[in-house]
């Protein structure tokens, strides 16, 4: 979850659900990485990325 935060993802989850997931993984109740990933995927929203295209200058064609 820290990596999501460090990479700019917005968190949208219940603190109790987060705690329950951490305990379930630590206890070995959830071992399949796909199951963990699916639960994490619904809690985070990807950051908006700049398309790399920008308009700058005065519009007269000069660089």
C-alpha positions in Angstrom: 0.0 0.0 0.0 2.9 2.3 0.6 4.1 1.9 -3.0 0.6 3.0 -4.3 0.9 6.1 -2.1 4.5 6.9 -3.1 3.4 6.6 -6.8 0.6 9.1 -6.5 -2.4 6.8 -6.3 -5.4 8.1 -4.4 -6.6 5.9 -1.6 -10.3 5.1 -1.4 -10.7 2.4 1.2 -12.1 1.7 4.6 -9.4 1.6 7.4 -11.1 -1.5 8.9 -10.9 -3.3 5.5 -7.2 -2.4 5.2 -6.5 -3.7 8.6 -8.5 -6.9 7.9 -6.5 -7.5 4.6 -3.2 -7.0 6.4 -4.1 -9.5 9.1 -5.5 -12.0 6.6 -2.3 -11.9 4.5 -0.1 -12.1 7.6 -2.1 -15.1 9.0 -1.8 -16.9 5.7 -5.5 -16.8 5.1 -4.9 -15.1 1.7 -1.9 -16.4 -0.1 -2.8 -16.0 -3.8 -1.2 -12.8 -5.2 -4.1 -12.4 -7.6 -6.6 -12.3 -4.7 -4.5 -9.7 -2.9 -4.1 -7.6 -6.1 -7.8 -7.7 -6.8 -8.6 -6.3 -3.3 -6.0 -3.6 -3.6 -7.1 -2.6 -7.1 -10.5 -1.5 -5.9 -9.0 0.7 -3.1 -6.7 2.9 -5.3 -7.2 5.2 -8.2 -4.4 5.7 -10.6 -2.9 9.2 -10.8 -3.7 11.4 -13.7 -0.7 11.4 -16.0 0.3 14.3 -18.2 0.1 13.2 -21.8 3.4 14.9 -22.5 1.8 17.3 -25.0 1.7 20.9 -24.0 1.0 24.1 -25.8 3.4 26.9 -25.0 4.7 30.1 -26.5 2.9 33.0 -28.0 1.3 31.1 -30.8 3.3 32.9 -33.6 5.3 29.8 -34.5 8.5 30.9 -32.8 10.3 28.5 -30.5 
